[in-house]
Amino acid sequence: MTSSATHQRKDKSAQWHDVLSELYSKFQQHGEQAVDTFDDEDVHQARVNCRKLMTLLRILDPNDQTELLPLFKKAQKRLGKVRDEDVLIDAFKQRRKQAKQQEQDHLVKLLKAVIKEQKQHRRFYRKKLTSKLPQLQGKKLHKKWKPFLEEQLPKLVADSDVNRLMRELEISYEQKKKTYRQIAKEQGMEADDTLAALHKVRIAAKEIRYTAEAASFALNAKFRDHEQLYKNIQKELGHINDRHVWIEALEELKPKRVTFDVEVRDALIDELRNEMNAAIRENERVI
């Protein structure tokens, strides 16, 4: 290997080192704050930085030689459960505010019951986060992280090809779109299998987006606009997924736990289903 090639490899390795170190620091910082205060932005940022770390590790270490990925994956799960409840509660609060303005008292009462139920779920997940996250961010992770950065990283960087991975992710995304369209054609766009397939399309778009964002410094120019492109796709598909999640939350309400009017609940489910179907039709060009 020439001295120029060696220097280039060292520069590339140093670049990965700096990016990974910054993400790790942010993950630790926001994770500690999330456990301490449950601030929704800290939960969100800890989750985002954890996901970026997972994305880069999948590029560098697809076979998990470092044994780091399972630790980040468990942390992501714990943060994700709390974050999903934060988002769900906020969405129902916004709808309750609108219902109050329109003096829809029965709907306000229903949404109050939904929020109460989801807050109970969030308390459970927050308790899990407090119990698990400090362990997942602690000694076991540090013990693996330091040798990864200082010893294993240069070889992993030399062997990785993020541009090839982006091409593979794009192919996977197109295949998932094809599967979704086939299931939608056979079963209809409201079928559970159809919505599950659509969710997989959204996850595939998210994977491309996060790879384009987290590894932008290592990508060829043609891939650098992918972050915004797939962020927009993910956002649009997210509106559809949100309605699906809200419908499930309403369907899971237990009369013995909270008081609500079933007819009002069913009317809101119909409204959300109409919103979801309208969003699917509006995004047919994407999916």
ZALOMI-713767 format. One record per residue: residue number from 1; residue in one letter; x, y, z of N, C-alpha, C in turn. Coordinates in steps of 0.2 Angstrom, whole numbers, padded with zeros to 4 digits. Example, Ala and Ser with C-alpha at 12.3 -4.5 7.8 and 13.67 -1.06 7.14 Angstrom:
BEGIN
(1, 'a', (0066, -0028, 0039), (0062, -0022, 0039), (0066, -0016, 0039)) (2, 's', (0064, -0011, 0035), (0068, -0005, 0036), (0064, 0000, 0039)) 
//
This chain:
BEGIN
(1, 'm', (0004, -0006, 0000), (0000, 0000, 0000), (0004, 0006, 0000)) (2, 't', (0003, 0011, -0004), (0007, 0017, -0005), (0006, 0022, 0002)) (3, 's', (0010, 0026, 0003), (0010, 0031, 0009), (0003, 0035, 0008)) (4, 's', (0002, 0037, 0002), (-0004, 0041, 0000), (-0011, 0037, 0002)) (5, 'a', (-0011, 0031, 0000), (-0017, 0027, 0002), (-0017, 0026, 0009)) (6, 't', (-0012, 0025, 0013), (-0012, 0024, 0020), (-0014, 0030, 0023)) (7, 'h', (-0012, 0036, 0021), (-0014, 0042, 0024), (-0021, 0043, 0023)) (8, 'q', (-0024, 0042, 0017), (-0031, 0042, 0015), (-0035, 0038, 0020)) (9, 'r', (-0033, 0032, 0021), (-0037, 0027, 0025), (-0037, 0030, 0033)) (10, 'k', (-0031, 0033, 0035), (-0031, 0036, 0042), (-0036, 0041, 0042)) (11, 'd', (-0036, 0046, 0037), (-0040, 0051, 0037), (-0048, 0049, 0037)) (12, 'k', (-0049, 0044, 0033), (-0056, 0041, 0033), (-0058, 0038, 0040)) (13, 's', (-0053, 0035, 0043), (-0054, 0032, 0050), (-0055, 0037, 0055)) (14, 'a', (-0051, 0043, 0055), (-0052, 0048, 0059), (-0059, 0051, 0059)) (15, 'q', (-0061, 0052, 0053), (-0068, 0055, 0051), (-0073, 0051, 0055)) (16, 'w', (-0073, 0044, 0054), (-0078, 0040, 0057), (-0077, 0040, 0065)) (17, 'h', (-0071, 0041, 0067), (-0070, 0041, 0074), (-0073, 0047, 0077)) (18, 'd', (-0072, 0053, 0074), (-0075, 0059, 0076), (-0083, 0059, 0076)) (19, 'v', (-0086, 0057, 0071), (-0093, 0056, 0070), (-0096, 0052, 0076)) (20, 'l', (-0093, 0046, 0076), (-0095, 0041, 0081), (-0095, 0043, 0088)) (21, 's', (-0089, 0047, 0090), (-0088, 0049, 0097), (-0093, 0055, 0098)) (22, 'e', (-0095, 0059, 0094), (-0100, 0064, 0095), (-0106, 0061, 0096)) (23, 'l', (-0108, 0056, 0092), (-0115, 0053, 0093), (-0115, 0050, 0100)) (24, 'y', (-0110, 0046, 0101), (-0110, 0042, 0108), (-0110, 0047, 0114)) (25, 's', (-0107, 0053, 0113), (-0107, 0058, 0119), (-0114, 0061, 0119)) (26, 'k', (-0118, 0062, 0114), (-0124, 0065, 0114), (-0129, 0059, 0117)) (27, 'f', (-0128, 0053, 0115), (-0132, 0048, 0117), (-0132, 0047, 0125)) (28, 'q', (-0126, 0047, 0127), (-0125, 0047, 0134), (-0128, 0053, 0138)) (29, 'q', (-0127, 0059, 0136), (-0129, 0065, 0139), (-0137, 0065, 0139)) (30, 'h', (-0140, 0064, 0133), (-0147, 0064, 0133), (-0150, 0058, 0137)) (31, 'g', (-0147, 0053, 0136), (-0150, 0047, 0140), (-0150, 0048, 0147)) (32, 'e', (-0144, 0051, 0150), (-0144, 0052, 0157), (-0150, 0057, 0159)) (33, 'q', (-0151, 0062, 0155), (-0156, 0067, 0157), (-0163, 0064, 0156)) (34, 'a', (-0164, 0060, 0151), (-0170, 0057, 0150), (-0172, 0053, 0156)) (35, 'v', (-0168, 0049, 0159), (-0169, 0045, 0165), (-0170, 0050, 0171)) (36, 'd', (-0167, 0055, 0171), (-0167, 0060, 0177), (-0174, 0064, 0177)) (37, 't', (-0176, 0066, 0171), (-0182, 0071, 0171), (-0187, 0069, 0167)) (38, 'f', (-0186, 0064, 0162), (-0191, 0061, 0157), (-0193, 0067, 0152)) (39, 'd', (-0189, 0072, 0152), (-0190, 0077, 0147), (-0191, 0074, 0140)) (40, 'd', (-0196, 0076, 0137), (-0198, 0073, 0130), (-0193, 0074, 0125)) (41, 'e', (-0189, 0080, 0125), (-0184, 0081, 0120), (-0178, 0077, 0121)) (42, 'd', (-0176, 0076, 0128), (-0170, 0072, 0130), (-0172, 0065, 0128)) (43, 'v', (-0178, 0062, 0129), (-0180, 0056, 0127), (-0179, 0055, 0119)) (44, 'h', (-0181, 0060, 0116), (-0181, 0060, 0108), (-0174, 0060, 0106)) (45, 'q', (-0170, 0065, 0109), (-0163, 0065, 0106), (-0159, 0059, 0108)) (46, 'a', (-0160, 0056, 0114), (-0156, 0050, 0116), (-0158, 0045, 0111)) (47, 'r', (-0164, 0044, 0109), (-0167, 0039, 0104), (-0164, 0040, 0097)) (48, 'v', (-0164, 0046, 0095), (-0161, 0048, 0088), (-0154, 0047, 0088)) (49, 'n', (-0150, 0049, 0093), (-0143, 0047, 0093), (-0141, 0040, 0093)) (50, 'c', (-0145, 0036, 0097), (-0144, 0029, 0098), (-0146, 0026, 0091)) (51, 'r', (-0151, 0028, 0088), (-0152, 0025, 0081), (-0147, 0027, 0076)) (52, 'k', (-0144, 0033, 0076), (-0139, 0034, 0072), (-0132, 0030, 0073)) (53, 'l', (-0131, 0029, 0079), (-0126, 0024, 0081), (-0127, 0017, 0078)) (54, 'm', (-0133, 0015, 0079), (-0135, 0008, 0076), (-0134, 0008, 0069)) (55, 't', (-0136, 0013, 0066), (-0136, 0014, 0058), (-0128, 0013, 0056)) (56, 'l', (-0124, 0017, 0059), (-0117, 0017, 0057), (-0114, 0010, 0059)) (57, 'l', (-0116, 0007, 0065), (-0113, 0000, 0067), (-0115, -0005, 0062)) (58, 'r', (-0121, -0005, 0059), (-0123, -0009, 0054), (-0119, -0009, 0048)) (59, 'i', (-0117, -0003, 0046), (-0113, -0002, 0040), (-0106, -0005, 0042)) (60, 'l', (-0103, -0003, 0047), (-0096, -0005, 0049), (-0095, -0012, 0051)) (61, 'd', (-0100, -0014, 0055), (-0100, -0021, 0058), (-0106, -0025, 0057)) (62, 'p', (-0108, -0027, 0051), (-0114, -0030, 0050), (-0114, -0037, 0053)) (63, 'n', (-0109, -0040, 0055), (-0109, -0047, 0058), (-0108, -0046, 0066)) (64, 'd', (-0108, -0040, 0068), (-0108, -0038, 0075), (-0102, -0041, 0079)) (65, 'q', (-0096, -0041, 0076), (-0090, -0043, 0079), (-0089, -0039, 0086)) (66, 't', (-0091, -0033, 0086), (-0089, -0029, 0092), (-0094, -0030, 0098)) (67, 'e', (-0100, -0034, 0096), (-0105, -0035, 0101), (-0108, -0029, 0104)) (68, 'l', (-0108, -0023, 0100), (-0111, -0017, 0103), (-0118, -0016, 0101)) (69, 'l', (-0120, -0019, 0095), (-0127, -0018, 0092), (-0132, -0020, 0097)) (70, 'p', (-0132, -0026, 0100), (-0137, -0028, 0105), (-0138, -0023, 0110)) (71, 'l', (-0133, -0020, 0113), (-0134, -0015, 0119), (-0137, -0009, 0116)) (72, 'f', (-0135, -0006, 0110), (-0139, -0001, 0108), (-0146, -0002, 0106)) (73, 'k', (-0147, -0008, 0103), (-0154, -0010, 0101), (-0159, -0011, 0108)) (74, 'k', (-0156, -0013, 0113), (-0160, -0013, 0119), (-0162, -0006, 0122)) (75, 'a', (-0157, -0002, 0122), (-0158, 0005, 0124), (-0163, 0008, 0119)) (76, 'q', (-0162, 0007, 0113), (-0167, 0010, 0108), (-0174, 0008, 0109)) (77, 'k', (-0175, 0002, 0111), (-0182, -0001, 0113), (-0185, 0003, 0119)) (78, 'r', (-0181, 0003, 0124), (-0183, 0007, 0130), (-0185, 0014, 0129)) (79, 'l', (-0180, 0017, 0125), (-0182, 0024, 0124), (-0188, 0025, 0119)) (80, 'g', (-0188, 0020, 0114), (-0193, 0021, 0109), (-0200, 0020, 0113)) (81, 'k', (-0201, 0016, 0117), (-0207, 0014, 0121), (-0210, 0021, 0124)) (82, 'v', (-0205, 0024, 0127), (-0207, 0031, 0131), (-0209, 0036, 0126)) (83, 'r', (-0204, 0037, 0121), (-0205, 0042, 0115), (-0212, 0041, 0112)) (84, 'd', (-0214, 0035, 0110), (-0220, 0033, 0106), (-0226, 0035, 0111)) (85, 'e', (-0226, 0034, 0117), (-0231, 0037, 0122), (-0231, 0044, 0122)) (86, 'd', (-0225, 0047, 0122), (-0225, 0055, 0122), (-0229, 0058, 0116)) (87, 'v', (-0227, 0055, 0110), (-0230, 0057, 0104), (-0238, 0056, 0104)) (88, 'l', (-0240, 0050, 0106), (-0247, 0048, 0106), (-0251, 0053, 0111)) (89, 'i', (-0248, 0054, 0117), (-0252, 0058, 0122), (-0252, 0065, 0119)) (90, 'd', (-0247, 0068, 0116), (-0247, 0074, 0113), (-0252, 0075, 0108)) (91, 'a', (-0252, 0070, 0103), (-0257, 0070, 0098), (-0264, 0070, 0100)) (92, 'f', (-0266, 0066, 0105), (-0273, 0066, 0108), (-0274, 0073, 0112)) (93, 'k', (-0269, 0076, 0115), (-0270, 0082, 0118), (-0272, 0088, 0113)) (94, 'q', (-0269, 0087, 0107), (-0270, 0092, 0102), (-0277, 0091, 0100)) (95, 'r', (-0280, 0085, 0099), (-0286, 0084, 0097), (-0291, 0086, 0102)) (96, 'r', (-0290, 0085, 0108), (-0294, 0087, 0114), (-0295, 0095, 0114)) (97, 'k', (-0289, 0098, 0113), (-0289, 0105, 0113), (-0294, 0108, 0107)) (98, 'q', (-0294, 0105, 0101), (-0298, 0106, 0096), (-0306, 0105, 0097)) (99, 'a', (-0307, 0099, 0101), (-0313, 0097, 0103), (-0316, 0102, 0108)) (100, 'k', (-0312, 0105, 0112), (-0314, 0110, 0117), (-0316, 0116, 0114)) (101, 'q', (-0312, 0118, 0109), (-0314, 0124, 0105), (-0320, 0124, 0101)) (102, 'q', (-0322, 0118, 0099), (-0328, 0117, 0095), (-0334, 0114, 0100)) (103, 'e', (-0333, 0114, 0106), (-0338, 0113, 0112), (-0341, 0106, 0111)) (104, 'q', (-0336, 0101, 0109), (-0338, 0094, 0108), (-0337, 0090, 0114)) (105, 'd', (-0341, 0091, 0119), (-0340, 0089, 0126), (-0339, 0081, 0126)) (106, 'h', (-0343, 0078, 0123), (-0343, 0070, 0123), (-0336, 0068, 0120)) (107, 'l', (-0334, 0071, 0115), (-0327, 0070, 0112), (-0321, 0072, 0117)) (108, 'v', (-0322, 0077, 0120), (-0317, 0080, 0125), (-0317, 0074, 0131)) (109, 'k', (-0322, 0072, 0133), (-0322, 0067, 0138), (-0319, 0060, 0136)) (110, 'l', (-0320, 0058, 0130), (-0317, 0052, 0127), (-0309, 0053, 0127)) (111, 'l', (-0307, 0059, 0124), (-0300, 0060, 0123), (-0297, 0060, 0130)) (112, 'k', (-0300, 0063, 0135), (-0297, 0063, 0142), (-0296, 0056, 0144)) (113, 'a', (-0301, 0052, 0143), (-0300, 0045, 0145), (-0294, 0041, 0141)) (114, 'v', (-0293, 0043, 0135), (-0288, 0040, 0131), (-0281, 0042, 0134)) (115, 'i', (-0281, 0049, 0135), (-0275, 0052, 0138), (-0273, 0048, 0144)) (116, 'k', (-0278, 0048, 0149), (-0277, 0044, 0155), (-0274, 0037, 0154)) (117, 'e', (-0277, 0034, 0150), (-0275, 0027, 0149), (-0268, 0027, 0146)) (118, 'q', (-0266, 0031, 0141), (-0259, 0031, 0138), (-0254, 0033, 0144)) (119, 'k', (-0256, 0038, 0148), (-0251, 0040, 0153), (-0250, 0034, 0158)) (120, 'q', (-0255, 0030, 0159), (-0253, 0024, 0163), (-0248, 0019, 0160)) (121, 'h', (-0249, 0019, 0153), (-0244, 0015, 0149), (-0237, 0018, 0150)) (122, 'r', (-0237, 0025, 0149), (-0230, 0028, 0149), (-0227, 0028, 0156)) (123, 'r', (-0231, 0028, 0161), (-0228, 0027, 0168), (-0224, 0020, 0168)) (124, 'f', (-0227, 0015, 0165), (-0224, 0008, 0165), (-0218, 0009, 0161)) (125, 'y', (-0218, 0012, 0155), (-0212, 0012, 0151), (-0206, 0016, 0154)) (126, 'r', (-0208, 0022, 0158), (-0204, 0026, 0161), (-0200, 0022, 0167)) (127, 'k', (-0204, 0018, 0170), (-0201, 0014, 0175), (-0196, 0009, 0172)) (128, 'k', (-0197, 0006, 0167), (-0193, 0002, 0163), (-0186, 0005, 0161)) (129, 'l', (-0188, 0011, 0159), (-0182, 0015, 0156), (-0177, 0017, 0162)) (130, 't', (-0180, 0019, 0168), (-0176, 0021, 0173), (-0172, 0015, 0176)) (131, 's', (-0175, 0009, 0175), (-0172, 0003, 0178), (-0166, 0000, 0173)) (132, 'k', (-0168, 0001, 0166), (-0163, -0003, 0161), (-0158, 0002, 0158)) (133, 'l', (-0160, 0008, 0156), (-0156, 0012, 0152), (-0149, 0014, 0156)) (134, 'p', (-0148, 0015, 0162), (-0142, 0016, 0165), (-0137, 0010, 0165)) (135, 'q', (-0140, 0004, 0165), (-0136, -0002, 0164), (-0134, -0002, 0157)) (136, 'l', (-0138, -0001, 0152), (-0136, -0001, 0145), (-0131, 0004, 0143)) (137, 'q', (-0131, 0009, 0147), (-0126, 0015, 0145), (-0120, 0014, 0149)) (138, 'g', (-0120, 0010, 0154), (-0114, 0010, 0159), (-0108, 0006, 0157)) (139, 'k', (-0105, 0002, 0162), (-0099, -0001, 0161), (-0098, -0006, 0156)) (140, 'k', (-0103, -0010, 0155), (-0103, -0015, 0149), (-0102, -0012, 0143)) (141, 'l', (-0106, -0007, 0141), (-0105, -0003, 0135), (-0098, 0000, 0134)) (142, 'h', (-0096, 0004, 0139), (-0090, 0007, 0139), (-0084, 0003, 0138)) (143, 'k', (-0085, -0003, 0141), (-0079, -0008, 0140), (-0079, -0011, 0133)) (144, 'k', (-0084, -0011, 0129), (-0084, -0013, 0122), (-0082, -0007, 0118)) (145, 'w', (-0085, -0001, 0120), (-0084, 0005, 0115), (-0077, 0007, 0115)) (146, 'k', (-0073, 0007, 0120), (-0066, 0010, 0120), (-0062, 0006, 0115)) (147, 'p', (-0062, -0001, 0115), (-0058, -0005, 0111), (-0060, -0004, 0103)) (148, 'f', (-0067, -0003, 0103), (-0070, -0003, 0096), (-0067, 0004, 0093)) (149, 'l', (-0067, 0009, 0096), (-0064, 0015, 0093), (-0057, 0015, 0092)) (150, 'e', (-0053, 0013, 0097), (-0046, 0013, 0097), (-0042, 0008, 0093)) (151, 'e', (-0046, 0002, 0093), (-0042, -0004, 0090), (-0046, -0007, 0084)) (152, 'q', (-0052, -0008, 0084), (-0056, -0011, 0079), (-0058, -0007, 0073)) (153, 'l', (-0059, 0000, 0075), (-0062, 0004, 0070), (-0058, 0005, 0063)) (154, 'p', (-0052, 0006, 0063), (-0048, 0007, 0057), (-0049, 0001, 0052)) (155, 'k', (-0049, -0005, 0054), (-0050, -0011, 0049), (-0057, -0011, 0047)) (156, 'l', (-0062, -0010, 0052), (-0069, -0010, 0050), (-0071, -0005, 0045)) (157, 'v', (-0068, 0001, 0045), (-0069, 0007, 0040), (-0066, 0005, 0034)) (158, 'a', (-0060, 0002, 0034), (-0057, 0000, 0028), (-0061, -0005, 0024)) (159, 'd', (-0064, -0010, 0027), (-0068, -0015, 0024), (-0075, -0013, 0022)) (160, 's', (-0078, -0007, 0025), (-0085, -0005, 0024), (-0086, -0002, 0017)) (161, 'd', (-0092, -0002, 0015), (-0094, 0001, 0008), (-0101, 0004, 0009)) (162, 'v', (-0101, 0010, 0012), (-0108, 0013, 0013), (-0112, 0014, 0007)) (163, 'n', (-0108, 0016, 0001), (-0112, 0017, -0005), (-0115, 0011, -0007)) (164, 'r', (-0112, 0005, -0007), (-0115, -0001, -0009), (-0121, -0003, -0004)) (165, 'l', (-0120, -0001, 0002), (-0126, -0002, 0007), (-0132, 0002, 0005)) (166, 'm', (-0131, 0008, 0003), (-0136, 0013, 0001), (-0140, 0010, -0005)) (167, 'r', (-0136, 0007, -0010), (-0139, 0004, -0016), (-0144, -0002, -0014)) (168, 'e', (-0141, -0006, -0009), (-0145, -0012, -0006), (-0151, -0010, -0003)) (169, 'l', (-0151, -0004, 0001), (-0157, -0002, 0005), (-0162, 0001, 0000)) (170, 'e', (-0160, 0004, -0006), (-0164, 0006, -0011), (-0168, 0001, -0014)) (171, 'i', (-0164, -0005, -0016), (-0167, -0011, -0019), (-0172, -0014, -0014)) (172, 's', (-0171, -0014, -0008), (-0175, -0017, -0003), (-0181, -0012, -0002)) (173, 'y', (-0181, -0006, -0002), (-0186, -0001, -0002), (-0191, -0002, -0008)) (174, 'e', (-0188, -0003, -0014), (-0192, -0004, -0020), (-0196, -0011, -0019)) (175, 'q', (-0193, -0016, -0017), (-0196, -0022, -0016), (-0202, -0022, -0011)) (176, 'k', (-0201, -0018, -0006), (-0206, -0018, -0001), (-0212, -0014, -0003)) (177, 'k', (-0211, -0009, -0008), (-0216, -0005, -0011), (-0220, -0010, -0015)) (178, 'k', (-0216, -0014, -0019), (-0220, -0019, -0024), (-0224, -0024, -0020)) (179, 't', (-0222, -0026, -0014), (-0225, -0031, -0010), (-0232, -0027, -0007)) (180, 'y', (-0231, -0021, -0005), (-0237, -0017, -0002), (-0242, -0017, -0008)) (181, 'r', (-0240, -0015, -0014), (-0245, -0014, -0019), (-0249, -0020, -0021)) (182, 'q', (-0245, -0026, -0021), (-0248, -0032, -0022), (-0253, -0034, -0017)) (183, 'i', (-0251, -0033, -0011), (-0256, -0035, -0005), (-0262, -0030, -0005)) (184, 'a', (-0261, -0024, -0006), (-0266, -0019, -0007), (-0271, -0021, -0012)) (185, 'k', (-0268, -0023, -0018), (-0273, -0025, -0023), (-0277, -0031, -0022)) (186, 'e', (-0274, -0036, -0018), (-0277, -0042, -0017), (-0282, -0041, -0011)) (187, 'q', (-0280, -0037, -0006), (-0284, -0037, 0001), (-0288, -0031, 0002)) (188, 'g', (-0286, -0025, -0002), (-0289, -0019, 0000), (-0284, -0015, 0004)) (189, 'm', (-0285, -0008, 0004), (-0280, -0004, 0007), (-0281, -0004, 0015)) (190, 'e', (-0287, -0006, 0017), (-0288, -0006, 0025), (-0286, -0012, 0028)) (191, 'a', (-0285, -0017, 0024), (-0283, -0024, 0027), (-0277, -0023, 0032)) (192, 'd', (-0277, -0027, 0037), (-0271, -0027, 0042), (-0265, -0029, 0038)) (193, 'd', (-0265, -0034, 0034), (-0259, -0036, 0030), (-0256, -0030, 0026)) (194, 't', (-0261, -0026, 0023), (-0259, -0021, 0019), (-0256, -0015, 0023)) (195, 'l', (-0259, -0014, 0029), (-0256, -0008, 0033), (-0249, -0011, 0036)) (196, 'a', (-0249, -0017, 0037), (-0242, -0020, 0040), (-0237, -0019, 0034)) (197, 'a', (-0239, -0021, 0028), (-0234, -0020, 0023), (-0232, -0013, 0021)) (198, 'l', (-0237, -0008, 0022), (-0235, -0001, 0021), (-0231, 0002, 0027)) (199, 'h', (-0232, -0001, 0033), (-0227, 0001, 0038), (-0220, -0001, 0037)) (200, 'k', (-0219, -0007, 0034), (-0212, -0009, 0032), (-0209, -0005, 0026)) (201, 'v', (-0214, -0002, 0022), (-0211, 0003, 0017), (-0208, 0009, 0021)) (202, 'r', (-0212, 0011, 0026), (-0210, 0017, 0030), (-0204, 0016, 0033)) (203, 'i', (-0203, 0010, 0036), (-0197, 0008, 0040), (-0191, 0008, 0035)) (204, 'a', (-0192, 0005, 0029), (-0187, 0005, 0024), (-0185, 0012, 0022)) (205, 'a', (-0189, 0017, 0021), (-0188, 0024, 0020), (-0184, 0027, 0025)) (206, 'k', (-0186, 0025, 0032), (-0182, 0028, 0037), (-0175, 0026, 0038)) (207, 'e', (-0174, 0019, 0036), (-0167, 0016, 0036), (-0163, 0020, 0031)) (208, 'i', (-0166, 0022, 0025), (-0162, 0025, 0020), (-0160, 0032, 0022)) (209, 'r', (-0165, 0035, 0025), (-0165, 0042, 0028), (-0159, 0043, 0033)) (210, 'y', (-0159, 0038, 0038), (-0154, 0038, 0043), (-0147, 0037, 0041)) (211, 't', (-0147, 0032, 0036), (-0140, 0030, 0033), (-0138, 0036, 0030)) (212, 'a', (-0142, 0040, 0026), (-0140, 0046, 0022), (-0138, 0051, 0027)) (213, 'e', (-0141, 0052, 0032), (-0140, 0057, 0037), (-0133, 0056, 0041)) (214, 'a', (-0133, 0050, 0044), (-0128, 0048, 0049), (-0121, 0047, 0045)) (215, 'a', (-0122, 0044, 0039), (-0115, 0043, 0035), (-0114, 0048, 0029)) (216, 's', (-0117, 0054, 0029), (-0117, 0058, 0024), (-0109, 0060, 0022)) (217, 'f', (-0105, 0060, 0027), (-0098, 0062, 0026), (-0094, 0056, 0022)) (218, 'a', (-0097, 0050, 0021), (-0094, 0045, 0018), (-0097, 0043, 0011)) (219, 'l', (-0103, 0047, 0010), (-0107, 0045, 0004), (-0105, 0048, -0003)) (220, 'n', (-0106, 0045, -0008), (-0105, 0048, -0015), (-0110, 0054, -0016)) (221, 'a', (-0109, 0059, -0020), (-0113, 0065, -0021), (-0120, 0063, -0023)) (222, 'k', (-0121, 0057, -0027), (-0128, 0056, -0029), (-0132, 0053, -0024)) (223, 'f', (-0129, 0051, -0018), (-0133, 0049, -0012), (-0135, 0054, -0007)) (224, 'r', (-0132, 0060, -0008), (-0132, 0065, -0002), (-0139, 0069, -0002)) (225, 'd', (-0143, 0068, -0007), (-0149, 0072, -0007), (-0155, 0067, -0004)) (226, 'h', (-0152, 0060, -0003), (-0157, 0055, -0001), (-0160, 0057, 0006)) (227, 'e', (-0156, 0060, 0011), (-0159, 0062, 0017), (-0166, 0065, 0017)) (228, 'q', (-0166, 0071, 0013), (-0172, 0075, 0013), (-0177, 0071, 0009)) (229, 'l', (-0175, 0068, 0003), (-0180, 0064, -0001), (-0184, 0059, 0003)) (230, 'y', (-0180, 0055, 0007), (-0183, 0050, 0011), (-0186, 0052, 0017)) (231, 'k', (-0184, 0058, 0020), (-0187, 0061, 0026), (-0194, 0063, 0024)) (232, 'n', (-0195, 0066, 0018), (-0202, 0068, 0016), (-0206, 0062, 0015)) (233, 'i', (-0204, 0057, 0012), (-0207, 0051, 0011), (-0209, 0048, 0018)) (234, 'q', (-0204, 0047, 0022), (-0206, 0045, 0029), (-0211, 0049, 0033)) (235, 'k', (-0211, 0055, 0032), (-0215, 0060, 0035), (-0222, 0059, 0033)) (236, 'e', (-0223, 0058, 0026), (-0230, 0057, 0023), (-0233, 0050, 0026)) (237, 'l', (-0228, 0045, 0025), (-0231, 0038, 0028), (-0232, 0038, 0035)) (238, 'g', (-0228, 0043, 0039), (-0229, 0043, 0046), (-0236, 0046, 0048)) (239, 'h', (-0239, 0050, 0044), (-0246, 0053, 0045), (-0251, 0047, 0044)) (240, 'i', (-0250, 0042, 0040), (-0254, 0036, 0039), (-0253, 0032, 0045)) (241, 'n', (-0247, 0030, 0047), (-0245, 0026, 0053), (-0248, 0029, 0059)) (242, 'd', (-0248, 0035, 0060), (-0250, 0039, 0066), (-0258, 0037, 0067)) (243, 'r', (-0262, 0038, 0062), (-0269, 0036, 0062), (-0270, 0029, 0064)) (244, 'h', (-0266, 0025, 0061), (-0267, 0018, 0062), (-0266, 0016, 0070)) (245, 'v', (-0260, 0019, 0072), (-0259, 0018, 0080), (-0264, 0021, 0084)) (246, 'w', (-0267, 0027, 0082), (-0272, 0030, 0086), (-0278, 0026, 0086)) (247, 'i', (-0280, 0023, 0080), (-0286, 0019, 0080), (-0285, 0013, 0085)) (248, 'e', (-0279, 0010, 0084), (-0278, 0004, 0089), (-0278, 0006, 0096)) (249, 'a', (-0276, 0012, 0098), (-0276, 0014, 0105), (-0283, 0015, 0107)) (250, 'l', (-0288, 0018, 0103), (-0295, 0018, 0104), (-0298, 0012, 0105)) (251, 'e', (-0296, 0007, 0100), (-0300, 0000, 0100), (-0298, -0004, 0107)) (252, 'e', (-0292, -0002, 0109), (-0290, -0006, 0115), (-0292, -0003, 0122)) (253, 'l', (-0296, 0003, 0121), (-0299, 0006, 0128), (-0303, 0001, 0131)) (254, 'k', (-0302, 0000, 0138), (-0306, -0005, 0142), (-0311, -0001, 0146)) (255, 'p', (-0318, -0002, 0145), (-0323, 0001, 0149), (-0322, 0000, 0156)) (256, 'k', (-0319, -0005, 0159), (-0318, -0006, 0166), (-0313, -0002, 0169)) (257, 'r', (-0308, 0001, 0164), (-0303, 0005, 0167), (-0304, 0012, 0167)) (258, 'v', (-0307, 0014, 0161), (-0309, 0021, 0160), (-0316, 0022, 0158)) (259, 't', (-0320, 0027, 0159), (-0326, 0029, 0157), (-0326, 0032, 0150)) (260, 'f', (-0330, 0030, 0145), (-0331, 0033, 0139), (-0337, 0031, 0135)) (261, 'd', (-0339, 0035, 0131), (-0345, 0033, 0127), (-0343, 0029, 0121)) (262, 'v', (-0345, 0023, 0120), (-0343, 0019, 0115), (-0345, 0022, 0108)) (263, 'e', (-0351, 0025, 0107), (-0353, 0028, 0101), (-0348, 0033, 0099)) (264, 'v', (-0346, 0037, 0103), (-0342, 0043, 0102), (-0335, 0040, 0100)) (265, 'r', (-0333, 0035, 0103), (-0326, 0032, 0102), (-0327, 0029, 0095)) (266, 'd', (-0332, 0025, 0093), (-0333, 0022, 0086), (-0333, 0028, 0081)) (267, 'a', (-0336, 0033, 0082), (-0336, 0039, 0077), (-0330, 0042, 0076)) (268, 'l', (-0326, 0042, 0082), (-0319, 0045, 0081), (-0314, 0040, 0077)) (269, 'i', (-0315, 0034, 0078), (-0312, 0029, 0074), (-0313, 0029, 0067)) (270, 'd', (-0320, 0030, 0065), (-0322, 0031, 0058), (-0318, 0037, 0055)) (271, 'e', (-0318, 0043, 0059), (-0315, 0049, 0057), (-0308, 0048, 0055)) (272, 'l', (-0304, 0044, 0060), (-0297, 0043, 0059), (-0296, 0038, 0053)) (273, 'r', (-0300, 0034, 0052), (-0299, 0029, 0047), (-0300, 0033, 0040)) (274, 'n', (-0305, 0037, 0040), (-0306, 0041, 0034), (-0300, 0046, 0032)) (275, 'e', (-0297, 0048, 0038), (-0291, 0052, 0037), (-0285, 0048, 0034)) (276, 'm', (-0285, 0042, 0037), (-0279, 0038, 0035), (-0280, 0036, 0028)) (277, 'n', (-0286, 0034, 0026), (-0287, 0032, 0019), (-0286, 0038, 0014)) (278, 'a', (-0288, 0044, 0016), (-0287, 0050, 0012), (-0279, 0051, 0011)) (279, 'a', (-0275, 0050, 0016), (-0268, 0051, 0016), (-0265, 0045, 0012)) (280, 'i', (-0267, 0039, 0012), (-0265, 0034, 0007), (-0266, 0036, 0000)) (281, 'r', (-0272, 0038, -0001), (-0273, 0040, -0008), (-0269, 0046, -0011)) (282, 'e', (-0268, 0051, -0006), (-0264, 0057, -0008), (-0257, 0055, -0009)) (283, 'n', (-0254, 0049, -0006), (-0247, 0047, -0007), (-0246, 0041, -0012)) (284, 'e', (-0251, 0040, -0016), (-0251, 0034, -0021), (-0244, 0035, -0025)) (285, 'r', (-0243, 0041, -0027), (-0237, 0042, -0031), (-0230, 0040, -0028)) (286, 'v', (-0230, 0040, -0021), (-0224, 0038, -0017), (-0224, 0031, -0016)) (287, 'i', (-0230, 0028, -0015), (-0230, 0021, -0013), (-0233, 0017, -0018)) 
//
